[in-house]
Amino acid sequence: MKKFQLPLVMFLALAFITSVILINAAAYPKKSDAGEVKKFSSYGELKSYVERNTKLLARFGGMFLYSGDAIRASGMSERVFSQEAAPSSAPQTKARENGNFAADAPADFSTTNIQVAGVDEADLVKSDGSYLYVVSGKEVVILKAYPAKEAKILSKISFAGSPNEVFINKNRLVVFENQWSEPSVAIKVYDITNRAKPVLKRDVAFRGAYVNSRMIDDCVYVIANVPVNDYKPDGSGEEKIKLPEITANGRTRIIPAGEIHYFDYPDYSYQYTLVISFNTQNDSREISSKTFLTGTAQNIYASQSNIYLTGPKAPNVALYTQRLSDGLAKMLPAGVAGKIKGLSRLDPADQAPELEKIVNEYFNGLSDEQTMVWEEKIAKLTGKVQEEIRQEAGKTVVHKLAIANGSVEYQCAGEVPGHVLNQFSMDEHKGFFRVATTTERFVFGQGVSSRNNLYILDQNMQIAGSLQGLAPAERIYSARFMGDRAYLVTFRQIDPLFVVDLKDPYHPKVLGELKIPGYSDYLHPYDENHLIGIGKEVSLAPPPEPVPLPETIPLNMEGNRESDSVRPEIVPPPVPRVQGLKIAFFDVSNPARPKEISKYVVDQEGSDSLALRDHKAFLFSKTKRLLVLPVSYPLPVRIQDGARRIPYYQGWQGAYVFDVTLDNGIALRGKVSHPDDEIAPLRHAPGYGVKRSLYIDNVFYTVSDSLVKMNDLESLREINQIRLSGN
């Protein structure tokens, strides 16, 4: 008699859950319908809560493990971070009236490319118009940058770890340092009134990982992840639940369990999310912190009033275990159903093996024919539950925290179907939170479908309006919110640019779309009626040969194959071929008919730009007609080896400088590379890749790990260069 193995059927849905959870170990899976945020009453309650939920993962994870790319229904995306879009992008030219400039600075200089006016982002390089503050290897270098001919290094601050990013606020320098040996994070604030002699004024450290930060006025807000579990020092390999610690100026404070917020909904990759804030100008004011028991923070968005923590949702293993049990109890005879119902008193992690035992005992007494009937019934049940799990796992949850003058208060949470690409897929406008998502269905590694959506949430994070189902079988490559409009770029074979009207938040609508070859990874406002897009040019390769279907049909009435039948064929779609880096100029003055008015394609196959993945590498000034991107591409070179000439590849890397105007479109002004040779052998000069560019008055600065080069902004003639640490 056939022995029925329950896990192959009933645990299919549980395997699906587990795979999603394992893939999302570095995500932020919180459920919005978990009720209000709570606090633990004691360390014992915290310990019991974490151990109870992680036990579920241990139970199912050991039975069903799939590869990391097996199921992507969770919608996990790259770790990127977000802010709010101003109507025409936050300017990169710093005005003197905001007070964050050197006393002798010229009136015109660029700053970090941020998305929200008034919400600064930390970066590798900062400028106050007279000085540069540059992360270089294990140092932060302070340079006198203007006038360019007088440029020189004033001081270097050395670190045991690796400085990551910096803020500059008046006469204060904030440095974020990663110390990988722990791993731990240090935040150091220096008084730089005398740039030649920085003085450490504040030193904050904690074990964990730096996620991102924002600075609003004089206050810095830091998002970090701190592990919940810590291995015991006795070498046993056992873990213990550890409370987070923050050390400020040598004084360590353990955050008690009573100050740790949590959401009464199970999670499976617990971390503490710390939100730390401090005032850069007031040293006597203590740092403030809020701690949340979550998964790892994935994306953040910050306006001047709120911080949003986002990430994929984790299905509730206990809930779906119970649903399967209830479904089986309704299907099976009363005696068996009674035993199943009795399992409800057990911990969810212990229910599954007992459920398997009960059902197998019943099925082992059945014939093979009876067992097959039950297999079909249970398969329908598990299929229904699995679809519910898929829908839950494909959602993004958003937690809203109010911020003001350094204070942080939890507000509420919402959720939307789909996953968020990056920071530019989110926005806050007139009290509404707007977010663009892509919903994907991946089952055991096979992509089934994808759709793109835009949701508008009210102040209570409830969905007020939505557009769903845009560009089927494609996914969002870039998004930009500008006032009452949103612009979305999706891609599969061509690049549709959608223009969406958001004037009525309850009834958003598509105004128009443009279909062109290629795609844009980043959209930047030129003005309210024009956009700049950077991405890749794409051409469609000739379609492959048609693929005949198997010779299984058709058959005649006698069951024999028709001798004169024609075998049907599947014609594969054309395959898109990515070519060079592309800069596109869009006119959206008529939203019903957007058009591409100019483009520039770097005529080198494999050309790329850091700005496609990091918007801070993008420099733009409308008044200076200026657009700058770091660009790289491989170049074939032949070397002599005896009688043979062997090809190998070296790479060119540097800054492409463009003129951008409505009259003349996009035109290359010139190139600046740090290795002087046109064919820059970067494999021999790894520290000379241009990462950032900026300007002060009419001087153009390019920055790599090892060099700061100064050129005339118009002619690009070299003026000066300063070597940094040489890393």
N, C-alpha and C positions, 0 to 999 in steps of 0.2 A: 504494500500500500504506500502511496506517495505521502511523504512527510511534508506537511505545509510549514514553510519557514516564514513566520510573520514579519521579520524585519525587512524582507525583500518587498513587501507590499505596504504594510502600515507605516514602517519607519522611513518610507521614501520622502514623505513630507518633512519628517524630522531631520533627515539628512540634508534636505534643501535648506532648512533653517540654519543648521550647523555650518554649512559651507558659507552662507552669507555672513554669519557671525565671524568665522575665522578670517575671511577676506577683509572684514571691517575692523580688525584688531587695532588699526591705527586711525580709526574714524571717530565720529562723534555721534553715536547712535542713541538719541533720546526721544522718547515718545511724548507728544504734546498733550495727550489725553490722560496723563498720569495723575492729574489733579494738581493742587498747589504745591509749591516747593516746600519741603519740610526740613527739619533739623534733627540730627540724632540726639538722643538724651544721654548717651554714654558711649564709651569706647566699646563696651561689650555689645551694644546694639549695632554699632557700625560693623564690627567684626562678624557678627552673626549674619547680617544682611548681605555682606559681600560674599562670604563663604557659601551661603545658601544658594545664591544665584550662579556663582562660578561652578558649583557642583553640577548644575545642569549641563554646562558646556563639557565638563569632564566626562559626564555620563554618555552624552551623544557623540561628542567629538571623537572619542576613541573608536567608535563603531563605524562612523562615516566621515572620511576625510577625502576632500577633493583638492586638485591643484588650484593654485591661486587664481588662475584665469578660467576656472571651470564655470563659475556662475558670477555674473556681474550685475545681477538684478538689483544689488544694493545701490548702484549708482555712485560708487566711490570715484572721486576725481582727484586730480593732482592737488597737493597742498598749496593753495593760493589764498589770498586774503583780500578783503573788500572794504570799499568805502562808498560814499554817496556821490552821485554825479551832480555837479552844479550845471545850470542851464547850458553852459558852453565850456565845460571843463575848467578845473582850477588852473589859474594862470601859472606859467613857469617863470614869469618875470616878477621879481619881488619888488613891491612898492615900499618906499621908505616909511610910509606912515604906520606900518605895523610894528615898528620899533625893533625888529629882529635883524639888525644890520650893524656893521662896523661903522664907527663914527666918521671915518674918512672914506667910506665906500661910495663909488659912483652911483648915479641914480638908476642905472639900468644893468641888472644882472639876473641870470636865470637861477631857478631853484629846482628841487626835485619835482618830477612829474607826478603829481598827486591827482586824485580823482575828486576830492571834495575841498572846496575852498575853506580854509580855516581848520582843516584836519590834516596835520602833517604826518608824514610817514618817515620812519628811519631809513637810512640808506648808507651805501658804502662811501659816498662822498657828499659833503655838505659845503655850502658856500654862504658867506655873509656879505659878499661884495668886495671884500679886501683880502680875506683869508680863505684858505681851503683846509678842510679837515678830512683826511683820507685814510681809510683802512688799507693797510699794506702789510700782508703777512701777519705777524704777531705784534704789530705796532699800529698806533694811530699817529699819523704825521700831521703836524700843523705847519702850514706854509704861508708866508707872505706872498700873495698871488698877484697883487695889483699895486703899482704898475708892473707890467709883465717883465720889462727889462731889469727890474729890481727884485724879481722873485727869488726867494730863498727859503730854506727850511729853518723854522724858528725853534721847534722842539719835537721830540718823539716820546710817546708814552708806550712803554713796553708792557706786555701782558704774558702771564704764564700760559694762558689758554689762547684762544683765537678770537680776537674782536670780530664781531659780526656786522653790526650796523651802528650808526650814531645819529643823534639829534644835536642841533645847535639852537640854543635859545638865549639870545642876548649874550651875556658873558658866562654862560654855562654850557658845558659839553657833556652829553650823556652817551655812554658807551655800553653796548651789550656784548658780553664776552661769554663764549662757550668754552667750558672746560670738559673735554671729552673723557678724561680718565674717570670721572665720577659716574655718569655725566652730571654736570651741574651748570648753573647759570649765574653770572655775576653782572650786576648793573652798577656802574660807577659814574658818579657825577663830579665833574671838575669845575673849579673856578678858573676861568681862562682870561681874567682881566689882564694879566700879563701873559701873553701867548707864549712867551719864551719859558715860562715857569708855571705850568698848570698845577693846581693844588687840589688834591682829592678832598671832597666835602661830604660825600655820601657813598657808602659801599653796601649794597644789598646782595645777598647770595642765597641760593636754595638749590636743592637737588632736584633735577628734572630737565625739561627741554623748553627752550624759548620758542614760542610760536610766532608772535608778532606784537606790534605795539602801535599806538597812535599818540600824538601830542596835540592838545587843544589848549590854546593860550599858554599858561605856564605849567599845565598839568600833563603828566605822562601816564598813559594807561598801558599796562603790559599783560599779555595773555601768555600763560605758560602751562605746561603739563607736568605733573609730578606723579611718579608711580605710587600705586597703593601698596603693592607687595614688595617686600624686601627679603633677601635671603639671609638666613641666620648665619652668624659668623663662625659657627662651629663646624662648618664644612659638611653638614648633613644634607644640604640641598633643599631643606624645607624652607617654606616661605612664611613670613608673618605679615600681618596687616600693620602698616606703619603710618603714623600721623605725619602730615607735612610740617616742615620746619622752615622758618625764614630767619636769616641772620642779617641784622642791620647794624652797621658800624660796630661789629664785634659782639653784639648781644643777640643770642639765639632765642627765638620764641617758638614753642611747639603749639600748633593750632589745635585746640581741643576739639573733641568730637562734637561738642555742643555748638560749635561755630561752623560746622560743615553742613552745607545744604545738599539735599538729594531729592530725587523724584521717585515716588513710590511706584516704580515700574522696573522690571528686571533688566539688567545689562550684563554683558559678558566679557568686556575688556576694560575693566574699571581703571580709571586714573582720576587724579584730582585735577580739576581745571582751576588755576589760580588767576584771579584778576587783581593785579597789584597797581596801585596808583600812588603818585607822589608829586609834590610841587617842586619844580626845578629851582625856584628862586628863594624859597623859604626853608632853610636847613633845619630850623627848630621844629618844623611840623613833621610829625611822625608819618611813616608810610601807612597806607591803608590797604587792606586786602579782603577779598571775598573768596571763599573756597566752595567749589561744587564737586560732588562725586558724580563723574560722568565717564564717558569714553574719552578718547583723545580729541581735543578740539581740532576741527578740520578747516573750516572757513570762518573768517570773521568779517563783519561789516561794521563800520563806525560812522555815524553822523555826528554833529556837534551835540546831540542830545541823547543818543542811544548807541549801545553796542549790541550787535546781534551775533550769537554763536550758532553756527549751522552745521549740519551733518546728517548722514543717512540714519534711518530709523531701524532699530533692531526688533524683529518679531519676538513675541513673547512665547518662549518654548513651553512654559507651563500651561499657557492658555490653549495652545494648539494640541498639546498632549491631551488635555481635558476634552477638547472638542472631538478628537479621534475616539477617546474612550466613550464619550456619550453617544457618538454615532454608532459605534460597535454594539453598545448596550441595547440600542433600539432595534438593531438588526437581528441579534442572536436570541436564542431561546431564553425564557425567563430565568432558568437556573443559572445559565452562564452570565446573563445580564446582571443578576444579583451579585455575583462575585466581582464583576467589573466595577459596579457602583461602589462596592466596599473598598476599592482602592483609593477613593477620594480622601481617605484619612491619611494616606501616605504622602511623604514629600514627593513633589513632581519628578525629581531625579530617580526615585525608587519605583515610580508607578510603571514605567515602560517595561522593565524586565518582567515584572509580575503580570502585566497585561499580556505580554508575549506568552508566558507560561500558561495562563488560563485559556487563551484562544487555541493554542497548540494542543492542549489536552482535549479540547472539544473536537478539533478538526482531525486529530489522529484516529478518531473513531469513525470517521466518514469514509465513504468510497472515493476513488479518484474523481468520478463524475460529480459527486456532491461538492468535493473540494473545489473543482473548477468553477462551479456556479458561485460559490462563496468568494473565490478569488476575483471574479468579475464585479461582484457587488462591492467588495472592499476597495477595489481599484477605483471605482467611481467615487467612493467616499474620500479616499486619499487625494484623488485628482482635484476635487472641489476644495479641500483644505489647502492643498498645495497652491492653488490659484489665489486663495486669500492671503497666504504667506507671501507669494510673489508681489502682490499689490502692496502689502505692508512694507516689505523690504525695499521696494522701489521708491519710497517716500523720503523727503528731506524734512527734518525738524528744525525749527528756528526758535531760539530762546532770546528774549528781548530783555536787556538790562538798561535802566536809565542811568545816565552819568551827568554830573554837574559839579564843577569845581573840585574834582578829585573824589567825590562820593560815587558809589556804585550801588544800585538797588535793583533786585530782580523784579520784573514786571509780569511777564506771562510768556506763553509759548504758542506756536502755531505749526502747522505742517502742510506740505504741498506734495503732490505726486511728482516724481522725477528727481534727478540729481542736478546740482548746480555746478556749472563749469568753473567759474572763478569769480573774483570780486566784481567784475563789471557786469555780471548777470544779476546784480542786486542793487537796490536803490531805495532811498527813503525820500518821499516828496509829499508835502502838505499833510503829514500825519499818516500817510499810507506807505506800506512796505511793498515794493514791487520786485518780483523775482522771475527770471526766465529759467526753465528747466527742460531737460530731455528725459523722457521715459523710455527705457529699454527693457526688453525681455530677453534674457539670456538663460537658457536651460541646458546644463551640462555642456557648456562651451559653445552652443549653437545659437547665434543671433536669430531671433524670430521677427522682431519688429522694433521700430523706434518712432517716437513722435516728439514734437517740440511744443512747449506750452509757455504761457505767461500768466502769472497769478498776481492779483492785487489784494493785499491783506489790510484790514483796518487796524485801528489802534489797539484792539484786543487780540490781534493776530488771527482773526477769522477771515476766511476768503470772502471778499466783497465782489470781485469780478474776475473773469478769466477768459483767455483764448486757449483752446486746446486743439491738438492734432495738426499743427503746422508742419509742412514739409515732411510727409511720411517717408520713412526709410532713410532719413538724413538725421544729422545731429547738429547742435549749436557749436559753431567754431568761435564766435565772438558776439558780444552784445554791448550796447551802450544806451543808457537812459539819459535823455536831455529834456528836462522840463516835462512837457505834456506829450512827449514822443519817446518811443523806444525804437532802436534799430537792432535787428537780429541778422546774423549771417549763419546760414546752415550750409552743409556741403555733403555731397556724395560723388557726383560727377561734374556738376556745375555749381556756381556760387549764387544762390538767391539772397539778395539783400531785402529784408522785409522792413517796411515803415509802418509802425503801429501807433495809432492815436490813443492816448491815455487821458484825454481831457475829462471824460466821464469815467471815474475809476470803477464804476459798477458795470460799465458796458464798453470795454476796450474793443477796438476793431482795427483790422488791417486796412491801411490806406492804399498801399501799392507795393510792388516788388520788382526787383531787377535781377535778371539771370545772365551771368557772365562766366567765362571760364575762370577757374581758380577759386581761391577763398582768402578771407581776411582773418587772421588770428587776433588782431587788435584794431579797434576803431577809435579814432581821436577826432574831436570836433575841431574844424577849422573856423567856422562861425555857426550861427544858428541854422544856416541853410546848406552847409557843406561839411563833408566828412573826409578824413584821410583814413585809408585802410592799409595795413601791412600784413602780408601773408605770402602765399606761394602762387605762382602761375601754374596752371595745369592744362595739359592737352590730353585728348582722348586717343589712346592707341587703337589701331585697327581691331575690330572684334575678333575673338578666337573663332576657330572653325566650329560649326554646329556639332552638338553632341547627340548621336542617335540614342533613342530610348531602348531599353532592353527588348529583345525579341520575345515578348510574352503575350502580346496582343496584336491584332485581333484574332479570334478563332472563329471558325464557321460553326454551324449548328451541330455538326458531328464531332466537334471538339478538336478538329485539325486546324493547323495554321493556314490562313488564306495565302495561296502561292503568289497572288498578284497584289498583295497588300503593300502599302507604302509605310515604311517605318517612320513615325513622327520624330521630330528633332527638337532639341532645346537649343536656342540661340543665346549664348551668354551675352550679357551687356558689355559695352566697351569698357576697357579698364583705364581709369584716369592715371596719367603719368605726371608726377610732380616735377616741375622744372625749376626755374630760378626764383629768387626772392622778388616779390612784387610789391610796389607801392601804388595804390589806386586813389584817385581823387573823385569823390562822388558829389553830385548836385542833387539835393533833396528839397529844393525850393518848391517844386511841385510834387508833393508826397505821393500822388497817384502815379507819377511817372519818374521815379528816380533814375538817374543816368550816370554813367562813368564818363567824366569829361577829360580825364588824363590818366596815364599810367606810366610807370617806369619799371622795367624788369631787368634785374642784374643778369647780364648775359653770361652766366657761369653756372653750369649744371651742378647742383648740390649746394648752391649759395644759401646762406642762412644768416639769421640775426638773433642776437640775444634778446632784442626787443620783442620778438614774437612771444617770448615766455616771461619777460620781465619788463613791465611798462616803464620802470624807472630808468631803463637804458634808452628811452625815447626822448629826444629833445626837439621842441617845436616852439617857434615864436612867429606869430603872424606879422607883427610889426617889422621884424627883421627878415621876413620872407624865408625863414630858416627851418629846415628839417634835417636832423642828423640821426643816423642809425649806425651801430656797430655792425659790420658785415664780415663774413668769413666765407671762403670757398677753397676747395682743393685745386691745385694746379699740377698737371703732369710734367715731370722733368725726367729726361733720359740721362743716365750716367754710363760712362764707358767701363766695361768690365772685360778686359782683353779684347777679343774680336767682336764682342757683343755690346749692343746698347740696350740697357735694361731700364724699363720705365718704372718710376716710383712717384709718390705724391708728396708734395710740400703744400702748405696752406698759406694763402694770403689772408691777413686779418687787419682791419683798421676801421676808420670811420668814413662813411659816405656822407658827404655834405650836399644837400639839395637846396635849390631855390624853389619855392612854392608860391604861386600867385594865381588868381582867378584868370588873368589874361593869358598867361603863358603856361599854366599847368605845372608839371613837375619836371625840373631839369637839373642834371647833375652839375654842381658847382665845382666839386673836386673831391679828392681823397686825402686822408691823413693816416699814416701808419706809424707805429712806434719803431719797429725795425725799419731802417731807412731804405733797405732794398725793396724794390717793387715786388719781387717774389720773396716774401718774408718767411724764412725757415722757422716757423713757430715751434717745430719739434726741438729746435736748439735754443729757443727763447720763450719758454712757457710763461714767463711773467710779464710779457709785453703785449698781451691781448687787450685791446681797448675795451673797457667795460662801461665807462661813463663819459659824457661830454657835457660842457656847459660854456657859458660866455659871461664875461664881465666887460661891460661897455662894448668895445669893438675887438676884443681879444677872445679867440676861440681856444678853449682848453680841452684836451683829451687826457684821460686818466686810465692807466693800467696799474697792475700791482707794483710795477718797478719804475714807472716813469710818469711825470706830468709834462706834457708838451704844450707850448703856447704858440698859436699861429694868428696871423691877421685874419679877421673874420671874413673879409671880402675876398682878398687875394689868396688866402691860405698860405701865405709866405711864413716860414718859421721865424719866430721871434726869440724864443728861449726854450730851454728844457731843464727840468730838475729830476735827477735820479733819486729814487726813494730807497727802500731797503735792499732792493735787488732781488727780492724773493720771486 
